[in-house]
Amino acid sequence: MYNVFLFADRLMNQTMKTEGGSDTAKRHAGERAADAVEDGTVVGLGTGSTAAYAIEAIGQAVADGLDVRAIPTSFQSRQLALEYDIPLTTLDAVDGVDLAIDGADQVVDDPESAAHGALIKGGGGAHAREKLVDAAADRFLVVADPSKLTTDLDRSVPLEVLPDAHTVVAERVRELDGEPTLRDAEHKDGPVVTDNGNLLLDCEFGAVADPDALATALASIPGVVEHGLFVGLADETYVGTADGVDVRTY
């Protein structure tokens, strides 16, 4: 059986590392979200160490007779789904996505904020495909541990960019008062290359006061394939703890 810890380790070694939380909390969040997958549904499979626990739990349910079709958002989530014999499909082959389960690098956890429930994703470099599937889903569940909760989005914002455009995009990011850095690979010379064959710029903006406005500005830059701001997409966040799961609904 595929080892979830090996999956998470390989993912982080290939891409930008993110702050880790408790494995117990991650497992609780992933397993609770997997409980929302019903028979006969199409489910989007996210990427990352917490989403991996959800995929594992879905795989166990499939072994017990659950009938689902899954759309993976990355090479890693596809491989893990195959290890658990989860039937796979594509967006083109289905009428819709009933549910998507995905992790996050940061989640705004402030009910008084207009950005409540906004996310930064892309630490694993899969945010373009993740956003495509998550946005298509009727219901998008975020799985996280408490270390991912924040009052302001202040991690670097990943941009997937066309290879020939990274210097031009970097200049435009600087005009938005951001500081872009081309993401380097750790176990090969040169930059990280995404599953789509593109490059990644990690852009520091400090605390993002208006994620929606920044998302609009980044999306308008020619050469940007997708940015890592997920605004207004999440329906619920399942926050794993040592004892169980707390649910945020938006």
PyMOL commands that set and color helices and strands:
alter all, ss='L'
color gray80, all
select helices_A, chain A and resi 4-14+23-34+49-63+75-83+91-93+127-136+146-148+163-175+211-219
alter helices_A, ss='H'
color red, helices_A
select strands_A, chain A and resi 41-45+68-72+99-102+106-108+119-120+140-144+149-150+157-161+179-182+199-204+224-227+229-230+236-240+245-249
alter strands_A, ss='S'
color yellow, strands_A
deselect
rebuild
show_as cartoon
